[in-house]
Each structure stands twice: as structure tokens, then as C-alpha cells.
Amino acid sequence: MSNGPLTRGLLVAGKEIPAVSGRVTDTNDPVTGEVVVRVPAAGARDAAVAVEAAHGAFAGWAATAPTTRRALLERAADVLERRAGEFAEIMRAETGGTRTWAAFNIGMSATLIRQAAGTATRPAGSVLASDVAGEWSLAVREPAGVVASFVPWNGPLILCARAIAVALATGNPVVIRPSEDAPITSGYFLADVLAEAGVPDGVVNVLTNDRADAPEVVEALIADPRVRRVNFTGSTAVGRIVGRLAGDHLKPVILELGGKNPILVLDDADPEYAASGVTVAKFMNSGQICLSVDRVIVQHGIADAFVDAFVAKAGGLPQGDPGNGDTLVGPVISTRAAERVAGLVADAVSKGARVLLGGGPARGSFYPATILDRVAPNMRIYREEIFGPVATIHRVGTDDEAVELANDTEYGLSSAVYTENGGRGLAVARRLRHGNVHINDHSVADEPQAPVGGVKDSGFGHFGSDWGAEFFTETRWITLADRHTVYPV
């Protein structure tokens, strides 16, 4: 990346082309500020070209033998693992992601793609009961058509794979609209891997844009009648816009949105173990994961022991240059993001919060691992998603108080409960209004085969236990009579 910016064209039908306007847009290294990637700044006309390419590939890809689609995806997972070092370097330059986070992205994505590949050869329908003698009644699932996938920067490879792998396995072509902050790692990289594995031209297309043109491009993709499915991962604010547009055009949509995730540490928990889990859940990728914990709700009986252990563990984390192999807390995505996090902390401190670790102003795109105690509802940080390396401590007395506080948010993405009593943990978990609840594991726990999705303002629709196969297909009713019916006329 040191020999000048990596330059790409719009990936359309297997070829790289410029935007119709000829304009380009840059992505900057969050640490150095240098331009590291330059891509086309697409507009609505470019979106139509990308969709046309995907639509043109639809019939052939849908007709491809399921075993062939499965084999191509499995081969792509192998290619992905071979290119792990290349991915880590590009991800560091684009997002400031550490090598540990890059390795997690590669491992999780490869497993996810292999799991998704299996959906290609699962049963694609069922035989229904029928009251008509001599008639076969069938429910048949068929590929829906072009899928528009909007992918964020924070877990770029994982979230790109999750957005498109099952769509491809079930016979649908895709148009990826990657993040402006990470166009390579949230779009081009996986597209290149799939092409290397042998996926035909036009099945995977990549459409990039300048941030200022995002509304135009998003609307053009969703409004195009050839686009039959939409999935979006990102902020709740933008998710509302995507959801409205999809509704206007009667397009099925999955929205995976933000969270204000709690971890409950009950008074019978092992404080050292809980502190280790919370440290991972808060500071992995500098807290920039939609599943990251924001609020640590701890009962009085264990609070001091837990807080001491948590501060010690967080204070010992290697922080700084993401290029160093042992760094666990690197920069956030931009100077602007770091200043926003610093502003949340400053507001809380001015209203009475106590800094147990870190705090202070941002240093460029870096913000230190920070822990705040005595956080109250009148502080911005109590309600707003942090998306940075800051944890807030909330002390409560009873299980009821812990549950009430955990549910006191418009979000409902992920949560966790630490306790040495499994029955108590399950009783608490059942009362939490979050899409994911983990007992004795942290809030960022994730498995490729598990359902993914939030409740309340954290999402709409989800990739369910069938891996989203139903979402990416249309179910049709087909009957076949093996004899003539006696009609009344």
C-alpha cells in the first residue's frame, strides 16, 4: 500500500470500468491520513449498469447445478484462507483493523461461506397434501433474482460474506455496495476471491460511490425493478431510510442495525472470568462491532471485585499501531469518529461520571481503552451507541433491576449474562429483549450457523436457522394432475 493508492474500477460483468461521470473517490488510512484506495464515484446510471449485468447473469446462475454452486463456494473459502495475509494488510490500511481482528474476519468468513455452500444442495421444496385425487401438489422454492447488498466497514469481510453467500448458493446474482470507508475489504476482496474460485462474470458485481452520492446510489439500486431482494447492515438511522425505500417498492428487506448492548454480571459470577469476557466484548476492534458491549450492569455484591479485575485487564491491553502483531486496541475508523467518542466521554464526566481508566481527548484517530463509572440517564453516553473503546459501569441490587436497566434502550441486538447458576442465568435471559442472549459468554459471541438479527430498533428481519434461504427465494405452488379432471362444464 506504500507505493501509492490501490486503484479499482466498478466491477461489472467481470470487467473493471470507470463511473459514467469519470469521477473517483478516495479512502484514507485512519492512522496516517494518506490516500490508500481510489475507486469510481458511481451515480444512478452506474447503478443501472451494475444491475443490468447481474440481471443478465441471473438465468445462467440460477440454472447452474446446485452441486456446482456448492463446489465453487467451497473453493472460494479455500482461496480466502490462502489470501489471509493480503487481507490483513489491506484491512489495516483501510480501517486500522488489527491483525487479530483480520484473522478473525478470515476464519469466520471462510467458515460462514462453507456453511452457506451447503444451502445450495438442500431440498428446494416439498410435496403438499392435496384433496384432489391424482394430483401432485408442490411447494417449490426458486431464486428470487438480483440481490442488492449494502455492506459496512467494521467487520467488512464477515458482513460481506453474510450478505451474499447464501444469496449466491441459492442461485441469485448480487450487486455489492461496499462501505465508502472500506471498499476493498467490504466488497472487492470477496468478489475477487469468488472470481478466482470460478464464479461466472456478472454473478458478483461491485458498485462504489462517494459518500455525498450515497443517497442517490442507494435509492437507484432499491428502486430498480430488477432488484428483488435488499439487505443492509449499518446504522439504525440509515437503516430506517433503506427500510422506507424498500417498502415503497415492495422489496423484501433484511436490516441488521445498531445496538446498545448490555452484559449483566450477577452477584454469583466469577469476577475474573466475567472481566475477561467483558474486556473482549468491549475492546475487540476498538469497540467498533455492532455486538460490542456498551453497558456493564453489575450487582453490588460483586461490583468492586469485578471492576478491579476489569480495569486491570483493560489497562493491560496492548494499544496503538495496528501494524504491530500484538496490538489489540488500535485506532477507530477516523479522526471524526474518535472526536465523537471523546465528546461522549467529556459530556458524561461533566455530569458526574467517574473515569476509572483512560478518558481525555482523542489523539488523531486513536482513543484509549476507557471505563466510566457512575453513568446516569442524563448523559448522552447512557442512550447513544458508543462504537468506540469505552465501557460504562452500572451498579444495581437485584435481578429485576438488572433486567429493567438492560431493557431500558430502544435497541435490542445482543446481550450476555454471567452467573455460576445456569438456571438463574436462563431465567434472566428469557426476560431480556435482545435478538441474541449469551449465558456465560460475551455479547460478541457469533457462530455462522446461528440465527442473526435484532429486535426493536436493532433490526428488521433476520438470517434465520435456514441461513436466509427462504428470504432469497420465492416459494411457488405448482400442481400436476396425472388424470383429467371432470369439470362442471
C-alpha positions in Angstrom: 0.0 0.0 0.0 3.0 2.3 0.3 3.5 2.6 -3.5 0.5 4.8 -3.9 -3.2 4.2 -3.7 -4.8 0.9 -4.8 -7.0 1.9 -7.8 -10.0 -0.1 -8.9 -12.9 0.3 -11.3 -16.5 -0.6 -10.9 -16.7 -4.4 -11.1 -19.4 -5.1 -13.7 -19.9 -8.3 -15.6 -16.3 -9.4 -14.8 -14.7 -6.1 -16.1 -13.5 -3.0 -14.3 -14.9 0.2 -15.7 -15.0 3.8 -14.7 -18.0 5.7 -13.5 -20.1 7.3 -16.2 -19.1 10.7 -14.8 -15.4 9.8 -14.7 -15.3 10.9 -11.1 -13.4 9.0 -8.4 -13.4 8.9 -4.6 -10.6 8.2 -2.1 -10.3 6.2 1.1 -7.7 7.4 3.7 -5.6 5.4 6.1 -7.1 6.3 9.6 -3.6 6.4 11.1 -1.5 8.3 8.5 -4.2 10.1 6.6 -2.7 9.1 3.3 -4.9 8.0 0.4 -4.8 4.2 0.2 -7.6 3.3 -2.1 -9.1 5.2 -5.1 -12.4 3.9 -6.7 -15.1 5.3 -9.0 -17.7 7.6 -7.6 -20.8 6.0 -9.1 -24.2 7.5 -9.6 -27.6 6.3 -10.6 -26.7 5.5 -14.2 -23.8 3.3 -13.0 -26.2 1.5 -10.6 -28.4 0.6 -13.5 -25.4 -0.8 -15.4 -24.4 -2.9 -12.5 -28.0 -4.2 -12.0 -28.2 -5.0 -15.8 -25.1 -7.1 -15.5 -26.4 -9.0 -12.6 -29.8 -9.5 -14.2 -28.1 -10.7 -17.4 -26.3 -13.4 -15.3 -29.4 -14.4 -13.4 -30.8 -17.1 -15.7 -27.5 -18.9 -16.2 -26.5 -18.8 -12.5 -30.0 -20.0 -11.3 -29.7 -22.9 -13.8 -26.2 -23.9 -12.6 -26.3 -27.3 -11.0 -26.6 -26.9 -7.2 -23.5 -29.1 -6.7 -21.6 -26.8 -8.9 -22.6 -23.7 -7.0 -21.7 -25.5 -3.7 -18.3 -26.6 -5.0 -17.5 -23.0 -6.2 -18.3 -21.6 -2.8 -16.3 -24.2 -1.0 -13.4 -23.4 -3.3 -13.8 -19.7 -2.5 -13.4 -20.4 1.2 -10.1 -22.2 0.4 -8.9 -19.2 -1.7 -9.9 -16.8 1.1 -7.7 -18.7 3.7 -4.7 -18.6 1.3 -5.0 -14.8 0.9 -5.3 -14.1 4.6 -2.0 -12.1 4.8 -3.0 -9.9 1.9 -6.4 -9.2 3.5 -4.8 -8.3 6.8 -2.6 -5.6 5.2 -5.4 -4.0 3.2 -7.7 -4.1 6.2 -5.1 -2.4 8.4 -4.7 0.4 5.7 -8.4 0.9 5.1 -9.9 0.6 8.6 -7.0 0.5 11.1 -8.0 -3.1 12.0 -5.5 -5.1 13.9 -4.0 -8.4 12.7 -6.1 -10.2 15.4 -9.3 -8.8 14.0 -8.2 -9.5 10.4 -7.6 -13.1 11.3 -11.0 -13.4 13.0 -12.6 -12.0 9.8 -10.8 -14.5 7.6 -11.6 -17.5 9.8 -15.2 -16.6 10.5 -15.9 -15.7 6.8 -14.4 -18.9 5.5 -16.5 -21.0 7.9 -19.5 -18.9 7.0 -19.1 -19.5 3.3 -18.6 -23.2 3.7 -21.8 -23.3 5.8 -23.7 -21.3 3.3 -22.5 -23.5 0.4 -24.5 -26.4 1.9 -27.7 -24.5 1.3 -27.2 -25.0 -2.4 -27.9 -28.7 -2.2 -30.7 -28.6 0.5 -34.2 -29.6 -0.6 -35.7 -26.8 -2.6 -39.4 -27.6 -1.9 -41.9 -30.0 -0.5 -44.8 -32.2 -1.6 -48.1 -30.9 -0.1 -51.2 -32.8 0.9 -53.9 -32.4 -1.7 -57.6 -33.2 -1.6 -57.7 -33.6 -5.4 -57.3 -37.3 -6.4 -54.5 -38.0 -8.8 -52.9 -34.5 -8.3 -49.3 -33.8 -7.1 -49.2 -30.5 -5.1 -45.7 -29.0 -4.8 -44.3 -26.0 -2.9 -41.1 -25.1 -4.9 -38.5 -22.5 -3.9 -36.8 -20.7 -6.8 -34.1 -18.0 -6.8 -35.7 -14.5 -6.3 -33.4 -12.5 -8.6 -30.8 -9.7 -8.2 -29.8 -9.0 -4.6 -28.6 -5.6 -3.6 -26.3 -5.9 -0.6 -25.1 -2.9 1.4 -22.0 -3.8 3.5 -20.4 -1.8 6.3 -16.7 -1.3 7.1 -16.4 -2.5 10.7 -16.5 -6.3 10.2 -16.0 -6.0 6.4 -15.3 -9.5 5.3 -17.7 -11.2 7.7 -20.5 -8.9 6.9 -19.9 -9.1 3.2 -19.9 -12.9 3.3 -23.0 -13.0 5.4 -24.8 -10.6 3.0 -24.1 -12.6 -0.2 -23.0 -16.2 0.4 -26.5 -17.7 0.8 -27.8 -15.5 -1.9 -25.2 -17.0 -4.3 -25.8 -20.5 -3.0 -29.5 -20.3 -3.8 -28.9 -19.1 -7.3 -29.1 -15.3 -7.1 -26.6 -12.8 -8.5 -25.6 -9.8 -6.4 -24.6 -6.2 -6.5 -22.4 -5.3 -3.6 -22.4 -1.7 -2.5 -19.4 -1.6 -0.1 -18.7 1.0 2.6 -17.0 4.2 1.4 -14.5 3.6 4.3 -13.5 0.1 3.2 -14.4 -0.5 -0.5 -11.8 -3.3 -0.9 -12.3 -5.3 2.3 -16.1 -4.9 2.4 -16.6 -5.6 -1.3 -13.8 -6.1 -3.9 -11.8 -8.6 -1.9 -14.5 -11.2 -1.6 -15.6 -10.5 -5.2 -12.0 -11.2 -6.3 -11.9 -14.4 -4.3 -15.2 -15.6 -5.8 -13.9 -14.9 -9.3 -10.7 -16.7 -8.6 -12.8 -19.7 -7.4 -14.6 -19.7 -10.8 -17.9 -17.9 -10.1 -19.0 -16.6 -13.6 -18.8 -13.0 -14.7 -21.8 -10.9 -13.8 -22.8 -13.0 -10.8 -20.9 -10.8 -8.4 -20.7 -7.0 -9.1 -19.3 -4.2 -7.0 -20.6 -0.6 -7.1 -18.7 2.1 -5.3 -19.6 5.7 -4.6 -18.5 8.9 -2.9 -20.2 9.5 0.4 -22.0 12.5 -0.9 -23.7 10.4 -3.6 -24.8 7.6 -1.3 -28.4 8.6 -1.2 -28.7 8.7 -5.0 -27.0 5.3 -5.4 -28.9 3.6 -2.6 -32.3 4.8 -4.0 -31.4 3.8 -7.5 -30.5 0.3 -6.5 -33.6 -0.3 -4.4 -35.9 1.3 -6.9 -34.7 -0.8 -9.9 -37.4 -3.3 -10.6 -34.8 -6.0 -11.5 -33.6 -5.9 -7.9 -35.7 -8.4 -6.0 -34.1 -8.5 -2.5 -32.3 -6.0 -0.3 -30.1 -6.5 2.7 -28.4 -3.8 4.7 -26.1 -3.8 7.7 -25.3 -0.4 9.3 -26.6 2.3 11.5 -30.2 2.5 12.6 -30.6 6.0 11.1 -29.6 4.8 7.6 -31.5 1.5 8.1 -34.7 3.4 8.5 -34.1 5.1 5.1 -33.4 1.8 3.4 -36.4 0.2 5.0 -38.7 3.0 3.8 -37.4 2.8 0.3 -37.7 -1.0 0.2 -41.3 -0.6 1.5 -42.1 2.0 -1.2 -41.0 -0.5 -3.9 -42.4 -3.6 -2.1 -39.0 -5.2 -1.9 -38.3 -7.8 0.9 -35.5 -6.4 3.1 -33.3 -7.5 6.0 -31.9 -4.8 8.2 -29.1 -5.5 10.6 -28.7 -2.3 12.7 -27.1 -0.8 15.8 -27.1 -1.9 19.4 -26.7 -0.6 22.9 -25.7 -4.0 24.2 -25.6 -4.9 27.9 -23.7 -7.5 29.8 -25.2 -8.5 33.2 -22.7 -9.6 35.8 -24.8 -11.3 38.6 -23.5 -11.5 42.2 -22.7 -15.2 41.9 -20.4 -14.8 38.9 -16.7 -15.5 38.8 -15.4 -11.9 38.7 -12.1 -12.7 36.9 -13.9 -14.8 34.2 -16.6 -12.2 33.7 -14.0 -9.4 33.5 -12.1 -11.4 30.8 -15.3 -11.8 28.7 -16.4 -8.2 29.1 -12.9 -7.0 28.1 -13.1 -9.0 24.9 -16.6 -7.8 24.2 -15.8 -4.1 24.7 -12.3 -3.7 23.2 -12.1 -6.1 20.3 -11.8 -3.9 17.2 -11.7 -0.9 19.5 -15.4 -1.4 20.3 -16.5 -1.0 16.7 -18.6 -4.1 16.4 -22.4 -4.0 16.3 -22.4 -6.7 19.0 -19.8 -4.8 21.3 -20.9 -4.3 24.9 -21.6 -0.7 25.9 -23.2 -1.1 29.3 -21.8 -3.4 32.0 -24.6 -3.9 34.6 -23.1 -5.4 37.8 -24.7 -6.3 41.1 -23.4 -4.7 44.3 -22.2 -7.9 45.9 -19.6 -8.5 43.2 -19.2 -5.0 41.9 -15.9 -4.0 43.5 -14.1 -7.3 42.7 -15.4 -7.3 39.1 -14.5 -3.6 38.5 -11.0 -4.1 39.9 -10.4 -7.1 37.6 -12.0 -5.3 34.6 -9.8 -2.2 35.0 -6.7 -4.3 35.4 -7.4 -6.4 32.3 -8.3 -3.4 30.1 -5.4 -1.4 31.4 -3.0 -4.1 30.3 -4.2 -4.4 26.7 -1.6 -3.6 24.0 -2.8 -0.4 22.3 -1.5 1.7 19.4 -0.2 0.9 15.9 -2.5 -1.8 14.3 0.5 -2.9 12.3 2.1 -4.4 15.4 1.2 -8.0 15.8 0.3 -7.8 19.5 -1.9 -4.7 19.3 -5.5 -5.4 20.4 -6.8 -1.8 20.6 -6.0 0.2 17.5 -7.5 3.4 16.1 -11.1 4.0 15.4 -12.2 4.5 11.8 -11.4 8.2 11.6 -10.4 11.3 13.5 -14.0 12.4 13.3 -15.2 9.2 15.0 -12.5 9.5 17.7 -13.6 13.0 18.4 -17.3 11.9 18.7 -16.3 9.2 21.3 -14.2 11.8 23.2 -17.3 14.1 23.2 -19.5 11.4 24.7 -16.9 10.9 27.5 -16.5 14.6 28.1 -20.2 15.0 28.4 -20.5 12.2 30.9 -17.6 13.4 33.0 -19.1 17.0 33.1 -22.3 15.5 34.5 -20.7 13.4 37.2 -19.3 10.2 35.7 -16.1 8.9 37.2 -13.2 7.9 34.9 -11.7 4.6 36.1 -9.4 4.1 33.1 -8.4 6.2 30.0 -10.6 9.2 29.1 -9.4 12.6 27.9 -9.2 13.9 24.4 -8.7 12.0 21.2 -5.3 11.7 19.6 -6.0 11.8 15.9 -7.9 8.6 15.2 -6.9 7.0 18.5 -8.9 6.9 21.7 -7.7 4.9 24.7 -9.4 2.0 26.3 -11.8 3.8 28.8 -14.0 2.7 31.6 -16.6 5.1 33.2 -18.4 4.6 36.5 -21.5 6.4 37.9 -23.1 6.8 34.5 -26.6 8.4 34.7 -29.6 8.7 32.3 -29.0 12.5 31.8 -25.7 11.7 30.0 -25.6 11.2 26.2 -23.5 8.1 26.6 -26.3 6.4 28.5 -28.5 6.3 25.4 -26.2 6.7 22.4 -24.4 3.8 20.8 -20.7 4.4 21.5 -19.0 2.5 18.7 -15.6 3.0 20.3 -13.4 1.7 23.2 -15.5 3.0 26.1 -17.4 0.9 28.6 -19.9 2.2 31.2 -20.4 0.6 34.6 -23.9 0.5 36.1 -24.4 -0.9 39.7 -27.7 -2.5 40.7 -29.1 -4.5 43.6 -31.5 -7.2 42.3 -32.0 -9.3 39.2 -35.2 -7.3 38.5 -33.2 -4.0 38.5 -30.6 -5.5 36.2 -33.1 -6.7 33.7 -35.0 -3.4 33.8 -31.9 -1.5 33.1 -30.7 -3.9 30.3 -34.1 -3.4 28.5 -34.1 0.4 29.0 -33.0 1.1 25.5 -34.5 1.5 22.0 -32.1 -1.1 20.8 -32.3 -4.9 21.1 -29.3 -6.6 19.4 -27.1 -8.6 21.7 -26.7 -9.2 25.4 -25.0 -11.6 27.9 -25.3 -12.8 31.5 -22.5 -14.0 33.7 -23.5 -16.3 36.6 -22.4 -19.6 38.1 -26.1 -20.7 38.3 -27.3 -21.8 34.9 -31.0 -21.8 35.9 -30.7 -18.3 37.2 -29.0 -17.2 34.0 -31.7 -18.7 31.9 -34.4 -17.1 33.9 -32.8 -13.7 33.4 -32.0 -14.3 29.7 -35.6 -15.1 29.0 -36.6 -11.6 30.2 -34.0 -9.7 28.1 -35.4 -8.1 24.9 -32.4 -8.8 22.6 -32.0 -10.9 19.5 -29.0 -12.7 21.0 -28.5 -13.6 24.7 -25.4 -15.5 25.8 -25.1 -17.0 29.3 -21.5 -17.2 30.5 -20.2 -15.9 27.2 -19.8 -12.4 25.9 -22.1 -10.3 23.7 -19.8 -10.6 20.6 -20.2 -14.4 20.5 -21.1 -15.4 17.0 -21.4 -18.6 15.0 -22.0 -19.0 11.3 -24.9 -21.5 11.7 -26.8 -19.4 14.3 -29.7 -17.1 13.5 -28.6 -13.4 13.2 -30.8 -10.4 13.9 -32.0 -7.9 16.4 -35.3 -6.7 17.8 -36.7 -3.3 18.4 -34.6 -0.7 16.6 -31.7 -3.1 16.1 -33.2 -4.7 13.0 -35.9 -5.9 10.8 -36.0 -9.5 9.5 -33.1 -11.8 10.1 -31.0 -14.6 8.7 -32.8 -17.4 10.4 -32.0 -21.1 11.1 -32.3 -21.8 7.3 -29.5 -19.3 6.7 -31.7 -16.9 4.9 -32.5 -19.4 2.1 -36.2 -18.6 2.4 -35.5 -14.9 2.2 -33.5 -15.3 -1.0 -36.1 -17.5 -2.8 -39.6 -17.2 -4.0 -42.0 -20.0 -3.0 -44.3 -21.1 -5.8 -47.2 -23.6 -5.7 -47.2 -26.0 -8.6 -49.7 -28.8 -9.2 -49.5 -31.7 -11.6 -52.6 -33.8 -12.3 -52.0 -37.3 -13.7 -55.5 -37.7 -15.0 -58.2 -35.5 -16.5 -60.4 -33.6 -14.0 -64.1 -33.7 -14.5 -65.2 -30.1 -15.0 -68.8 -29.0 -14.4 -69.0 -27.5 -18.0 
